[in-house]
Amino acid sequence: MQRIVVRSSSGSYAVVSGSGALGRLGELLSRLRDVSDVFVLSSPRVWGKCGASIEKVLAARGRERRRAILFDDAESAKNIRSVETVARGLARAGADRRCVIVAVGGGVVGDVGGFVAATYLRGVRLVHVPTTLVAQVDSAIGGKTGVNLPEGKNLVGAFYPPEFVVADPALLGTLPDRQFRSGLYEVVKYGVIGDAALFSYLERNMAKVLRRDGAAMRWIIARCVRAKASIVTKDERESGLRQILNFGHTLGHAIETATRYRKLLHGEAVGWGMIGATLLSYATDRLSFGEAQRIIRVVRGVGKLPEIGEISAARLMQLTRGDKKSRGGRARWVLARDIGDVAWGVDVPDALVLSVIRAMPEIAGLARGRG
Ligand code: GLY
């Protein structure tokens, strides 16, 4: 188990990650002062699987009221309507400013729950208990909260750091295979953006990782958590370095928006986005052919990505311009210079982006065939 401290503009918080972390939840909650109620926000699916173990931890700790508010955790439900539903649930339950929200679930629960915590009564305390790989290695750390609009991904939100994060890999045991693979794309991302050793490990051990081998999972999760904590501590508000976490996300978010958040899981869209960003890195002479091939092989090694051929290249390119990192209507790309080294804020000519989007499905297929 590791305890990593993340610094943010509103104070530091701990990320407790690893086997046995869930056992620390009660004690960490007990350290919060003057708590009226604890509201667990989760989805019916997640709560059905891990509600009993979380309830047990919470029941052992205090006398304040506890209540669970459950909502749909599909990406297509990560919207303002869910925020309203949850906030009204809190209001009807009489939640006051001294309450604590404990978000138990994947990225959608964390992002919606976090945004509710940031805005309900102008801010109540928040704790993250991530239950998916994507949330444990990425979305629960760093204070980003928010929801999607039909016009684009995560366009409404707030930076709102939690009191602490408890990430226990035991909670991943019941994660469906597709969700697990979706999280692995984010793990691949950490290798490309700054950790060549992690990337090589994935190249050599993908079969073991896909079997969810305990030692392999502990090793990769610990590395990703340390990387995320370090990046967001240096650049909480994404004014520079934090943008590297968006490798694969410019196109990924466009694909999610184009498919109305219904066809692909977030990590799958990032998988496609990393293939696109890798091709752009090669086409702009940043990355060698061999390294580009390695990245595409590892992405494809995670599993078969859902087809995206039905989305027009022009539409995808147009959507990349609505990305949060765009400036003056131009998308700003994160491109690889090497495995473990990326540049951010890169402007790429439209014609190149269009050809890469058109080539992506075929090139991804070829790399898989050779791999
Ligand atoms: N998931 C990207 C970030 O937290 O900045």
Residues whose N, C-alpha, C, O or C-beta is under 5 A from the ligand:
A	BS01	LIG	D138 I141 G142 K144 R242 L245
